[in-house]
């Protein structure tokens, strides 16, 4: 998808997705390969590459024992393991999701393609694979695969901007429209088993491809519906999806896409073609080696895995060439097998399958959901997608039926589904503002129920129903409340869930004597966005007296069924009361899905395995680093210049430990940890650096004069440290008078300030470093005075000189820290002074306020006393009263004045 299309789809994305938020990942979960795309504010529609930088990855993983735990392998490495450890290679798991041991065809086909794998049944009757005695449900294995991709997506998002905290928290998985209820629920369980329990949505793979086509095309005729078929032939199945596309004449209105027909073949696929080529190779081998019986060959999983792997490679070659050479070393009993397969042989072998290629197309056209059917001649084009549409015989067959002009190869057969699914997920999760598109999805299945012992199935959501939607219907009337109400849910005539409403629940809702005409039940059903058919709620209705009846209530997109939804006698009854929602029990058949407790256990197990994988990855990376260092160092010390001029002591030590460490890596490192590896890396690097420094210092004299200069430098540095370690900041002298006037001892307050840890901790060791320098200096003085320097080897003299250099570096760092400490204390002293002065002023203001308040109170009290005495006199003139009042005021002011 080009950049302009991305911009057109995800308009204003950066403005509408605030700050550091989550990301959406879309995964095209194919049977053979997996593709993933992530969308975040800083990664618009970014393909998640494999560790080998490939655009698609192998679907599945390998699990092997490693010490007390297990090792999980993903990606291309699994392909090489499949022929050596077929029992441990758990590939192409998609067709086993939501299946039971009764699904024999699926299991037989899987084991034919993956010989040696041990398939078992869980307690829930779903399928699992046993590896080295440990049972892994298919949902858990698929979740491991998805989680590894999510981990890569999170790393990709982080790489785009290391400062952001975006992470994947929403997951979209492509799903074929023929997947039933159990398969869909199993896929949703896979999403819930990811370590972050990702919010998961299922996206139709046919719709995904069409969306990719639409967003690239963008030039549809205005006001006229156009019809396209998406023909998808992948590794697992073949599907044909008929769509209408309408761009309204008013281009401001959204484009409308609607599914109008669907056909599929669940087993006609690229995998079948691969098995056909494997059968060809098997026949050629048995014909050439008649001593090998068929049953002997079939009992050898490694041999069959080698045949299947060679068949897959030959099939791909035959898509572009007329013949393919096959070479298999030690196929069985140390027999090497070499042969050729021609395209003609391959096409003759798959002739019946090629004839069946058009059946999904015919079904999509013959069984349309629309009342007015669209003829093939009115189809604008058939969009090819899926890797198997590249097979020449497939294209020739389609062209012979459709005509060359109608066969469209305008989408990327590998990536169109993941592109469209991610865009659809962005819209469903409302993650970005996207270009408005009105999408009508329709169900290719019937959904119904059977009530009580009635054998007649009632269709709730008929084939072609738009979804999501809900419908409320009256399902039954009961007068005998001693029996449970049972509802069996069906998909295409196949039961998948039983619902029971117990008698005690019904009786609790209404006493029998209150409902003279019995009790009926309103049931609300839903067909969700993930196309899950479910019973949402049941309400009991107490009937008492005649009243006009009511019909069904249907909410959702598309057309509703016109058939009557009352199974029993549809007598019109009056409704007296409606109960609250009643509790009911459900039982899934023939298998059940993961409950919360098991999901939590499996999720925690995957999280633990992820952590161990991360530790193992770091360990392996450290091992590789050590191995590379050892070979590099070996080349270094054996080079002519280093061997001739390097320090013999260190060179001999390196020459000794390099082969020792290499042998340890080969034979003994499995029980080690990363710390063991890092200690060995540090030891080799230390010795190597000493050799390098020695060679670099060959021009240095290392004589008495040089060491006397070093002693002089040491003496000067020591005096400087002794002088400055107790010297305060030079700015104190300028502030001394100010502090003294305020009543503070500036020196005392300065040294009272505690240093932060990042300064105090390294400064605490300054005395040790100082003493170390003194020790080196004293030893050197003694050597000089005794003329012992000449007796030391050059390596020893260099070590002595380097010890001086190291001590100088450490003490100069101490000097820098002392300066930082002085600056820190000075800044804190100024801040302390400002706070102290502000606190002093607040205290003074508070005292003044209290004094004024006290003064006002006393004045008020004095005035009240004078007023009382004047009022109490029997005969007083106005002037006398005034004189008395004035005297009283004067006499009461003096004490207040004294207090002030």
C-alpha positions in Angstrom: 0.0 0.0 0.0 1.5 3.4 -1.0 1.9 6.3 1.3 -0.9 8.4 -0.3 -3.4 5.6 0.4 -2.3 5.3 4.0 -2.7 9.1 4.4 -6.2 8.9 2.8 -7.3 6.1 5.2 -5.8 7.4 8.4 -6.4 11.1 8.1 -5.6 13.3 11.0 -4.3 10.4 13.0 -1.6 12.2 14.8 -4.0 14.9 15.9 -6.6 12.5 17.2 -4.5 10.0 19.1 -3.2 11.7 22.2 0.2 11.4 23.7 1.4 8.0 24.6 -1.3 5.5 23.9 -1.7 2.0 22.8 -1.3 0.5 19.3 -3.4 -1.8 17.2 -2.0 -4.9 15.6 -3.6 -6.7 12.7 -2.6 -10.4 12.1 -3.4 -12.4 9.0 -3.3 -15.7 10.8 -2.8 -18.1 7.8 -2.5 -21.8 8.0 1.1 -21.8 6.7 2.3 -18.2 7.1 1.5 -15.3 9.4 1.7 -11.6 8.5 1.4 -8.8 11.0 0.9 -5.0 10.8 0.9 -2.5 13.6 -0.6 1.0 13.8 0.4 3.5 16.4 0.8 7.3 16.5 4.4 6.9 15.3 4.1 3.8 13.2 1.2 4.2 10.6 0.6 0.8 9.0 4.0 -0.6 9.7 4.6 -4.3 8.7 6.1 -6.3 11.5 9.2 -8.0 10.1 10.6 -11.3 11.3 14.0 -11.4 13.1 15.4 -12.2 9.7 13.8 -9.1 8.2 11.3 -11.1 6.2 7.8 -9.9 5.6 6.0 -13.1 6.5 6.7 -15.7 9.1 6.1 -19.5 9.5 2.9 -20.2 11.4 3.7 -22.2 14.4 6.7 -23.0 16.7 8.9 -25.8 17.9 9.2 -26.9 21.6 12.2 -28.8 22.9 13.4 -29.8 26.3 16.3 -27.8 27.6 17.7 -28.6 31.0 14.8 -28.5 33.5 12.7 -26.3 31.2 11.7 -26.0 27.6 13.0 -24.0 24.6 10.6 -22.5 22.1 11.8 -21.8 18.6 9.9 -19.5 16.1 10.3 -18.5 12.5 12.6 -19.9 9.8 14.5 -22.0 12.4 11.5 -24.2 12.8 11.6 -25.3 9.2 15.1 -26.8 9.6 13.9 -28.6 12.8 10.8 -30.1 11.2 12.7 -32.8 9.4 15.0 -33.6 12.4 12.5 -33.3 15.2 9.0 -33.7 13.6 7.4 -34.5 17.0 8.5 -31.2 18.4 7.6 -29.1 15.4 4.1 -27.7 16.0 3.3 -26.0 12.7 0.1 -24.9 10.9 -2.2 -25.2 13.9 -5.1 -23.2 12.5 -7.2 -26.1 11.2 -7.1 -27.8 14.7 -8.7 -24.8 16.5 -12.2 -25.5 17.8 -12.0 -29.2 16.7 -12.5 -32.5 18.6 -11.3 -36.0 18.0 -14.5 -36.6 16.1 -13.2 -34.3 13.3 -11.3 -37.2 11.8 -10.7 -35.7 8.4 -9.0 -32.6 9.8 -6.8 -34.7 12.1 -5.8 -37.2 9.4 -4.9 -34.4 6.9 -2.9 -32.6 9.6 -1.0 -35.8 10.5 -0.3 -36.5 6.9 1.3 -33.1 6.6 2.9 -33.2 10.0 3.9 -36.8 10.8 5.0 -37.7 14.3 2.9 -35.0 16.1 1.0 -36.5 19.0 -2.6 -35.1 19.0 -4.6 -35.7 22.2 -7.9 -34.5 23.7 -8.1 -32.1 26.6 -10.6 -32.5 29.5 -12.7 -30.0 27.6 -12.8 -32.3 24.5 -10.8 -29.8 22.5 -7.5 -30.8 20.8 -4.0 -30.6 22.3 -0.6 -31.7 21.3 1.6 -33.7 23.6 5.3 -32.8 23.5 7.7 -34.8 25.7 4.8 -35.8 28.0 3.5 -32.3 28.4 0.1 -31.4 27.0 -0.4 -28.1 25.2 -3.9 -27.1 24.2 -4.0 -25.8 20.6 -5.2 -22.4 21.9 -2.2 -22.1 24.1 0.2 -23.0 21.3 -1.4 -20.5 18.9 -1.3 -17.8 21.6 2.4 -18.4 22.0 2.8 -17.8 18.3 0.7 -14.6 18.4 2.4 -13.4 21.6 5.9 -13.6 19.9 4.6 -11.5 17.1 3.1 -8.9 19.5 6.4 -8.8 21.3 8.1 -7.9 18.0 5.5 -5.3 17.3 6.1 -3.7 20.7 9.8 -3.5 20.0 9.1 -2.0 16.6 6.9 0.7 18.1 9.6 1.4 20.7 12.2 1.7 17.9 10.1 4.3 16.2 10.4 6.6 19.2 12.3 5.4 22.3 10.8 8.1 24.4 7.2 7.1 23.9 5.3 4.5 25.8 3.0 3.2 23.1 2.3 -0.5 23.3 0.0 -3.0 21.6 -3.3 -3.5 23.5 -5.7 -4.3 20.7 -5.6 -7.3 18.4 -7.3 -8.1 15.1 -7.1 -11.6 13.7 -8.4 -12.6 10.2 -10.9 -15.4 10.1 -12.5 -17.3 7.2 -16.2 -16.8 7.0 -16.8 -20.5 7.1 -15.3 -20.8 10.6 -18.0 -22.1 13.0 -18.8 -20.9 16.5 -16.3 -23.2 18.2 -13.5 -22.1 15.9 -14.3 -18.4 16.4 -14.4 -18.8 20.1 -11.1 -20.6 20.1 -9.5 -17.8 18.1 -10.9 -15.3 20.6 -9.5 -17.4 23.4 -6.1 -17.2 21.7 -6.3 -13.4 21.9 -7.3 -13.6 25.6 -4.3 -15.8 26.4 -1.8 -13.2 25.3 0.1 -11.8 28.3 -1.8 -8.5 28.3 -5.1 -10.2 27.6 -5.5 -8.1 24.4 -8.9 -6.9 23.4 -9.5 -9.0 20.3 -11.7 -8.8 17.3 -12.2 -11.2 14.4 -12.0 -9.7 10.8 -13.4 -11.5 7.8 -10.4 -12.4 5.5 -12.5 -11.8 2.4 -13.6 -8.4 3.5 -10.0 -7.6 4.5 -8.8 -8.2 1.0 -11.6 -6.2 -0.6 -10.8 -3.2 1.7 -7.2 -3.3 0.6 -8.5 -3.4 -3.0 -10.9 -0.5 -2.5 -8.4 1.8 -0.8 -6.0 1.3 -3.6 -8.6 1.6 -6.4 -10.6 4.6 -5.4 -12.1 5.3 -8.8 -15.5 3.6 -8.8 -18.4 4.7 -10.9 -20.6 7.2 -9.0 -24.2 6.1 -8.1 -23.9 2.6 -9.6 -23.1 -0.6 -7.6 -20.2 -2.6 -8.9 -19.6 -6.2 -8.1 -16.4 -8.0 -7.3 -15.5 -11.5 -6.1 -12.5 -12.1 -3.8 -11.1 -15.5 -4.7 -8.7 -16.6 -2.0 -6.8 -19.8 -2.3 -4.3 -20.1 0.5 -2.5 -22.9 2.2 -5.6 -24.1 4.1 -8.7 -23.6 2.0 -10.3 -21.9 -1.0 -13.0 -19.2 -0.5 -15.0 -16.9 -2.9 -16.7 -13.8 -1.5 -19.1 -11.8 -3.6 -19.2 -8.0 -2.7 -21.0 -5.0 -4.0 -19.3 -1.6 -3.9 -21.3 1.6 -4.2 -19.9 5.1 -4.3 -22.9 7.4 -3.9 -23.4 10.2 -6.5 -22.8 12.6 -3.6 -19.2 11.9 -3.0 -19.4 13.3 0.5 -21.5 10.3 1.5 -19.5 7.2 2.5 -18.6 4.4 0.2 -20.8 1.3 0.8 -19.5 -2.3 0.8 -21.8 -5.3 1.2 -21.2 -9.0 1.2 -23.7 -10.7 -1.1 -22.6 -14.3 -1.5 -20.1 -16.8 -0.2 -18.7 -20.2 -1.2 -15.8 -22.3 0.0 -14.0 -25.6 0.0 -12.4 -26.2 3.4 -9.8 -28.7 2.2 -9.0 -27.6 -1.4 -5.8 -25.6 -0.8 -2.1 -25.2 -1.3 -1.5 -27.8 1.4 -3.4 -30.4 -0.6 -1.2 -29.6 -3.6 1.9 -30.0 -1.5 0.7 -33.4 -0.3 0.0 -34.4 -3.9 3.6 -33.6 -4.9 4.7 -35.6 -1.8 2.7 -38.5 -3.1 4.4 -38.2 -6.5 7.8 -38.2 -4.8 6.9 -41.1 -2.6 5.8 -43.1 -5.6 9.0 -42.4 -7.4 11.1 -43.4 -4.4 9.3 -46.6 -3.8 9.5 -47.5 -7.4 13.3 -46.9 -7.3 13.8 -48.7 -4.0 11.5 -51.8 -4.1 13.0 -53.2 -0.9 11.4 -50.3 1.1 7.8 -51.1 1.8 5.1 -48.4 2.0 4.3 -49.2 5.6 8.0 -49.0 6.6 8.2 -45.5 5.0 5.0 -44.3 6.6 6.1 -45.4 10.0 9.1 -43.1 9.8 8.1 -39.5 10.7 11.5 -38.0 9.8 11.3 -39.6 6.3 7.8 -38.3 5.7 8.7 -34.8 7.0 11.6 -34.7 4.5 9.3 -35.7 1.6 6.8 -33.1 2.6 9.5 -30.4 2.9 10.9 -31.3 -0.5 7.4 -31.4 -2.0 6.7 -27.8 -0.8 9.9 -26.5 -2.4 9.2 -28.4 -5.6 5.7 -27.0 -5.8 7.0 -23.4 -5.5 9.6 -24.1 -8.2 7.0 -25.5 -10.6 5.0 -22.3 -10.4 7.8 -20.6 -12.4 9.6 -23.5 -14.1 8.6 -26.6 -16.1 10.5 -29.0 -13.9 12.0 -29.2 -10.4 15.0 -31.2 -9.2 14.6 -32.9 -5.8 17.4 -34.0 -3.6 16.9 -35.6 -0.2 19.9 -36.8 1.8 19.4 -40.0 3.9 15.6 -40.2 3.3 15.5 -43.5 5.0 18.0 -46.2 5.9 20.8 -43.8 4.8 19.4 -43.8 1.2 19.9 -40.6 -0.7 17.0 -39.8 -3.0 17.3 -37.7 -6.2 14.6 -37.2 -8.8 12.8 -34.7 -11.0 9.2 -33.6 -11.1 7.8 -31.9 -14.2 5.0 -29.4 -14.2 3.0 -31.7 -16.4 3.3 -34.6 -13.9 2.1 -32.2 -11.2 -0.9 -30.9 -13.1 -2.0 -34.4 -14.2 -1.9 -35.5 -10.5 -4.0 -32.5 -9.3 -6.5 -32.6 -12.3 -9.5 -33.4 -10.2 -8.7 -30.6 -7.7 -8.3 -28.1 -10.6 -11.8 -29.0 -11.8 -13.2 -28.3 -8.3 -11.5 -24.8 -8.2 -14.6 -23.1 -9.6 -17.1 -24.6 -7.1 -16.6 -21.9 -4.5 -17.2 -19.3 -7.2 -20.4 -21.0 -8.4 -21.7 -21.3 -4.8 -21.0 -17.6 -4.2 -23.1 -16.7 -7.3 -25.8 -19.4 -6.9 -26.5 -18.9 -3.2 -26.6 -15.1 -3.0 -28.0 -13.2 0.0 -29.6 -10.6 -2.2 -33.1 -11.0 -3.6 -31.9 -9.8 -7.0 -29.1 -12.1 -8.0 -26.1 -10.8 -9.8 -25.0 -12.7 -12.9 -21.4 -13.6 -13.7 -21.5 -11.2 -16.7 -22.2 -8.3 -14.3 -19.1 -9.0 -12.2 -16.5 -6.4 -12.8 -13.6 -8.6 -11.7 -12.4 -11.6 -9.6 -9.6 -10.5 -7.3 -7.0 -13.2 -6.8 -5.3 -13.5 -3.4 -3.6 -16.2 -1.5 -0.3 -17.8 -2.4 -1.9 -20.8 -4.2 -3.4 -18.5 -6.9 0.1 -18.3 -8.3 0.0 -21.9 -9.4 -0.3 -21.8 -13.2 -3.0 -24.5 -13.4 -5.2 -22.5 -11.0 -4.9 -19.3 -13.0 -5.5 -21.2 -16.3 -8.7 -22.8 -14.9 -10.1 -19.5 -13.6 -9.3 -17.8 -16.9 -11.0 -20.5 -18.8 -14.2 -20.0 -16.8 -14.1 -16.2 -16.2 -12.2 -14.8 -19.2 -8.8 -13.2 -18.8 -10.1 -9.6 -18.4 -12.1 -10.6 -15.3 -9.2 -12.1 -13.5 -7.6 -9.3 -11.4 -4.1 -9.6 -9.9 -4.1 -6.0 -8.6 -3.6 -6.8 -4.9 -0.5 -8.3 -3.1 -1.5 -11.9 -2.7 0.5 -12.2 0.5 -0.2 -8.9 2.2 -3.6 -7.6 1.1 -5.4 -9.4 3.9 -3.2 -8.1 6.7 -3.5 -4.5 5.2 -7.3 -4.6 5.1 -7.7 -6.3 8.4 -5.6 -3.7 10.2 -7.5 -0.9 8.6 -10.8 -2.5 9.6 -9.6 -3.0 13.1 -8.7 0.7 13.4 -12.3 1.5 12.6 -13.9 -1.1 14.9 -11.6 -0.1 17.8 -12.2 3.6 17.0 -8.4 4.1 17.3 -8.0 6.6 14.5 -10.2 8.8 12.5 -10.5 6.9 9.2 -12.3 7.7 6.0 -15.9 6.7 6.4 -17.0 3.4 4.8 -20.4 1.8 5.3 -19.8 -1.9 5.6 -22.6 -4.5 5.7 -21.5 -7.9 6.7 -23.8 -10.9 6.3 -23.7 -14.3 7.8 -23.3 -17.3 5.4 -24.8 -19.5 8.1 -28.3 -20.1 9.6 -28.6 -19.7 13.4 -31.6 -21.2 15.2 -32.8 -23.1 18.2 -34.9 -26.0 19.4 -37.1 -25.7 22.4 -37.8 -28.5 24.9 -38.4 -31.8 23.2 -39.5 -30.2 19.9 -37.6 -31.5 17.0 -38.4 -28.5 14.8 -35.6 -26.0 14.5 -36.6 -22.4 14.6 -34.3 -20.0 12.7 -33.5 -16.9 14.6 -31.0 -15.3 12.2 -31.3 -16.8 8.8 -28.5 -17.1 6.3 -27.8 -13.7 4.9 -28.6 -11.8 8.1 -26.6 -8.6 8.6 -24.7 -8.4 11.8 -24.2 -7.3 14.5 -27.8 -7.4 15.6 -30.1 -8.6 18.4 -33.6 -10.1 18.3 -36.1 -10.7 21.1 -38.7 -13.5 20.6 -41.2 -15.4 22.7 -39.8 -18.9 22.8 -42.2 -21.0 24.9 -45.3 -21.1 27.1 -45.4 -23.3 30.1 -48.1 -24.3 32.6 -46.1 -27.2 34.2 -43.3 -25.4 36.1 -41.8 -28.7 37.4 -39.8 -29.1 34.3 -36.7 -27.1 33.2 -36.9 -24.9 30.1 -34.3 -26.1 27.6 -33.1 -24.2 24.6 -30.6 -25.8 22.2 -28.6 -23.4 19.9 -27.7 -24.4 16.4 -25.5 -23.3 13.6 -26.3 -24.7 10.2 -28.3 -27.5 11.8 -25.5 -28.4 14.2 -25.9 -28.0 17.9 -23.2 -26.1 19.7 -24.8 -25.0 23.0 -27.4 -26.1 25.5 -29.3 -23.7 27.7 -31.3 -24.7 30.8 -33.6 -22.6 32.9 -34.2 -24.5 36.1 -37.7 -24.9 37.6 -36.7 -23.2 40.9 -35.6 -20.1 38.9 -38.9 -20.0 37.1 -41.0 -20.5 40.3 -39.1 -17.8 42.0 -40.0 -15.4 39.3 -43.8 -15.9 39.7 -45.8 -18.2 42.0 -47.9 -20.6 39.9 -51.3 -19.3 41.2 -50.6 -15.8 40.0 -50.4 -16.8 36.4 -53.7 -18.4 35.5 -52.8 -18.8 31.8 -49.3 -20.0 32.4 -45.8 -18.4 31.9 -44.1 -17.7 28.6 -40.5 -16.6 28.0 -39.0 -13.7 26.1 -35.5 -14.6 24.9 -33.1 -12.0 23.5 -30.5 -13.4 21.0 -27.5 -11.6 19.5 -25.3 -12.1 16.5 -22.2 -10.2 17.5 -19.5 -8.3 15.5 -17.4 -11.5 15.8 -20.4 -13.4 14.5 -21.0 -15.3 17.7 -24.6 -16.4 18.2 -25.6 -16.2 21.8 -28.6 -16.0 24.2 -28.2 -12.7 26.0 -31.1 -12.8 28.4 -34.4 -14.5 29.3 -37.4 -12.9 30.9 -40.5 -14.7 32.2 -44.0 -13.3 31.4 -46.9 -14.0 33.6 -50.1 -14.4 31.6 -53.4 -13.6 33.1 -56.4 -12.8 30.9 -56.8 -12.2 27.1 -54.9 -9.4 25.4 -53.6 -8.7 21.9 -50.3 -10.5 21.3 -47.0 -9.0 20.4 -44.6 -10.0 17.7 -40.8 -10.1 17.7 -38.4 -7.3 18.3 -35.4 -7.2 16.0 -32.6 -4.6 16.1 -29.6 -4.5 13.8 -28.6 -4.0 10.3 -30.2 -5.6 7.2 -33.4 -7.6 6.8 -35.3 -9.5 9.4 -37.1 -12.8 9.0 -40.8 -12.7 8.2 -41.5 -16.1 9.7 -43.4 -16.5 13.0 -41.1 -16.9 16.0 -43.6 -18.5 18.2 -43.0 -22.2 18.4 -45.9 -23.3 20.6 -49.5 -22.3 20.5 -49.6 -18.6 19.5 -52.8 -17.7 21.3 -53.0 -14.1 22.1 -52.6 -13.6 25.8 -52.6 -10.7 28.1 -49.4 -9.9 30.0 -49.7 -9.3 33.6 -46.0 -9.1 34.7 -42.6 -9.3 33.3 -39.8 -10.7 35.5 -36.2 -9.4 35.8 -33.6 -11.2 33.7 -33.5 -14.8 34.8 -30.4 -16.8 35.4 -29.7 -19.8 33.1 -27.1 -22.5 32.8 -25.2 -23.1 29.6 -23.3 -26.2 28.3 -21.2 -26.1 25.2 -21.2 -29.2 22.9 -19.3 -31.2 21.7 -16.5 -29.2 23.3 -16.2 -26.5 25.9 -13.9 -23.4 25.8 -11.5 -22.0 28.3 -12.8 -20.8 31.6 -11.4 -17.8 33.4 -9.3 -19.8 35.8 -7.7 -21.9 33.1 -7.1 -18.8 31.0 -5.3 -17.1 33.9 -3.1 -20.2 34.4 -2.2 -20.5 30.7 -1.6 -16.8 30.4 0.7 -16.8 33.4 2.5 -19.8 31.9 3.1 -18.0 28.6 4.3 -14.9 30.5 6.8 -17.1 32.5 8.0 -18.7 29.3 8.4 -15.3 27.7 10.6 -14.2 30.6 12.7 -17.4 30.3 13.0 -16.9 26.6 14.2 -13.4 27.1 16.8 -14.6 29.6 17.9 -17.3 27.3 18.1 -14.8 24.4 20.3 -12.6 26.5 22.4 -15.6 27.5 22.8 -16.8 23.9 23.7 -13.2 22.8 26.4 -13.1 25.6 27.7 -16.5 24.5 28.0 -15.2 20.9 29.7 -12.1 22.1 32.2 -14.2 24.1 32.8 -16.5 21.2 33.4 -13.6 18.8 35.7 -11.9 21.3 37.8 -15.1 21.8 38.3 -15.5 18.0 39.1 -11.8 17.6 41.5 -11.9 20.5 43.2 -15.0 19.2 43.8 -13.3 15.8 45.1 -10.2 17.7 47.7 -12.0 19.8 48.9 -14.1 17.0 49.5 -11.1 14.7 53.2 -10.6 14.0 53.5 -7.1 15.6 51.7 -8.1 18.8 53.5 -11.4 19.2 56.9 -9.8 18.8 56.4 -6.6 20.9 53.6 -7.5 23.3 54.0 -8.3 27.0 54.9 -11.9 27.3 53.1 -12.5 30.6 49.7 -11.3 29.3 50.1 -12.9 25.9 50.9 -16.3 27.5 47.9 -15.9 29.8 45.6 -15.1 26.9 47.0 -17.9 24.8 46.1 -20.2 27.7 42.5 -19.1 28.5 41.3 -18.7 24.9 41.2 -22.4 24.1 40.0 -23.1 27.6 37.0 -20.8 27.2 36.2 -22.1 23.7 36.1 -25.6 25.0 33.9 -24.4 27.9 31.5 -22.8 25.5 31.2 -26.0 23.4 30.9 -28.5 26.2 30.0 -26.9 29.6 28.2 -23.7 29.1 24.6 -25.1 29.0 24.5 -25.1 32.8 25.9 -21.6 33.1 24.2 -18.2 33.4 24.8 -14.8 31.9 26.9 -13.7 34.8 29.4 -16.6 34.1 29.7 -15.4 30.5 30.1 -11.7 31.4 32.9 -12.5 33.9 34.8 -14.3 31.2 34.2 -11.5 28.7 35.5 -9.0 31.3 38.6 -11.2 32.0 39.5 -11.4 28.3 38.9 -7.7 27.7 41.0 -6.8 30.7 44.0 -8.8 29.5 43.5 -7.7 25.9 43.4 -4.0 26.9 46.6 -4.4 28.9 48.3 -5.8 25.9 47.0 -2.9 23.7 48.1 -0.3 26.3 51.5 -1.9 26.6 52.0 -1.7 22.8 50.8 1.9 22.7 53.4 2.8 25.5 56.4 1.3 23.8 57.8 4.8 23.2 57.6 5.8 26.8 61.0 5.7 28.7 59.6 4.3 32.0 62.9 5.4 33.7 63.7 7.2 37.0 63.1 10.6 35.5 59.6 9.8 34.3 58.7 8.3 37.7 60.2 11.3 39.6 57.9 13.5 37.5 54.9 11.3 38.4 55.9 11.6 42.1 56.0 15.4 41.8 52.5 15.4 40.2 51.3 13.1 43.0 52.7 15.4 45.6 51.2 18.5 44.0 47.8 16.8 43.7 47.9 15.6 47.4 48.6 19.1 48.7 45.8 20.5 46.5 43.3 18.0 47.9 44.4 18.6 51.5 44.0 22.3 51.0 40.7 22.4 49.2 38.7 19.6 50.9 37.8 21.8 53.8 37.6 25.1 51.8 34.0 26.4 51.6 32.5 28.2 48.6 34.3 31.4 47.7 30.9 33.2 47.7 30.6 32.9 51.5 32.8 35.9 52.2 30.5 38.3 50.3 27.5 37.1 52.3 29.1 36.9 55.8 28.0 40.4 56.9 24.4 39.8 55.7 24.2 36.6 57.6 25.8 38.1 60.7 23.2 41.0 60.8 20.5 38.4 60.5 21.9 36.5 63.5 23.3 33.5 61.5 26.7 31.8 61.6 27.3 31.4 57.8 30.1 28.8 58.2 28.1 26.7 60.6 25.0 26.8 58.4 27.0 26.0 55.3 28.6 22.8 56.7 25.2 21.7 58.2 23.8 21.1 54.7 23.8 17.4 53.8 25.0 16.4 50.4 22.8 14.2 48.1 23.7 10.6 47.7 25.1 11.0 44.2 27.8 13.3 45.7 28.2 12.0 49.2 28.7 8.4 48.2 31.7 8.8 45.8 33.2 11.5 48.2 33.1 9.0 51.1 35.8 7.0 49.4 38.2 9.9 48.8 40.4 9.1 51.8 40.9 5.5 50.5 41.9 6.8 47.1 44.2 9.4 48.6 45.9 6.7 50.7 46.2 4.4 47.7 48.1 7.2 45.9 50.4 7.8 48.9 51.1 4.0 49.0 52.1 4.0 45.3 54.2 7.1 45.7 56.0 5.7 48.8 56.8 2.4 47.0 58.1 4.3 44.0 60.3 6.6 46.1 61.8 3.5 47.8 62.5 1.9 44.4 64.2 5.1 43.1 66.2 5.6 46.3 67.4 2.0 46.2 68.0 2.0 42.5 65.6 -0.9 42.2 63.7 0.4 39.1 66.2 -1.1 36.8 65.6 -4.6 38.2 61.8 -4.5 37.2 60.7 -5.8 33.9 59.1 -3.4 31.4 55.7 -5.0 32.1 56.1 -4.3 35.8 57.2 -0.7 35.2 54.2 -0.1 32.9 51.9 -1.5 35.6 53.4 0.9 38.1 53.0 3.8 35.7 49.4 2.8 35.0 48.6 2.6 38.7 49.8 6.3 38.9 47.6 7.2 36.0 44.6 5.5 37.5 45.1 7.1 40.9 45.4 10.5 39.2 42.2 10.0 37.3 40.3 9.0 40.4 41.6 11.9 42.5 40.9 14.4 39.8 37.3 13.1 39.8 37.3 13.7 43.5 38.4 17.3 42.9 35.5 17.7 40.5 33.1 16.3 43.0 34.4 18.6 45.7 33.7 21.6 43.5 30.2 20.3 42.7 29.6 19.7 46.5 30.7 23.4 47.2 28.3 24.7 44.5 25.5 22.5 45.8 25.9 23.7 49.4 26.1 27.3 48.3 22.9 27.1 46.4 21.2 25.3 49.2 22.5 27.9 51.7 21.0 30.7 49.7 17.7 28.8 49.5 17.8 28.2 53.3 18.5 31.9 54.0 15.5 33.0 51.9 13.2 30.5 53.6 14.5 31.4 57.1 13.9 35.1 56.4 10.5 34.6 55.1 9.6 32.4 58.1 11.0 35.2 60.5 8.8 37.8 58.7 5.7 35.6 58.9 6.4 35.2 62.7 6.7 38.9 63.2 3.6 39.7 61.2 1.7 37.1 63.2 2.9 38.7 66.5 1.9 42.2 65.3 -1.5 40.9 64.3 -2.1 39.3 67.7 -1.1 42.5 69.5 -3.4 44.7 67.4 -6.2 42.3 67.9 -5.6 42.4 71.7 -5.5 46.2 71.6 -8.8 46.5 69.7 -10.4 44.1 72.2 -9.3 46.1 75.2 -10.5 49.4 73.7 -13.9 48.0 73.0 -14.2 46.7 76.6 -13.3 50.2 78.0 -15.9 52.0 75.9 -18.6 49.6 77.0 -17.8 50.3 80.7 -18.1 54.1 80.3 -21.4 53.8 78.5 -22.8 51.8 81.3 -21.8 54.4 84.0 -23.3 57.3 82.1 -26.6 55.5 81.5 -26.9 54.6 85.1 -26.7 58.3 86.5 -30.0 59.8 87.8 -29.3 63.4 86.7 -26.5 64.1 84.2 -26.2 66.9 81.6 -25.1 66.3 78.1 -21.8 68.1 78.6 -21.1 66.2 81.8 -21.8 62.9 79.9 -19.4 64.0 77.2 -16.8 64.9 79.7 -17.2 61.6 81.5 -16.9 59.7 78.2 -13.8 61.6 77.3 -12.1 61.0 80.6 -13.0 57.4 80.5 -11.4 57.0 77.0 -8.2 58.8 78.1 -7.7 56.8 81.2 -8.2 53.5 79.4 -5.7 54.3 76.6 -2.6 54.4 78.7 -2.3 50.7 79.5 -2.7 49.8 75.8 0.0 52.3 74.9 2.4 50.9 77.4 1.8 47.4 76.0 2.6 48.5 72.5 
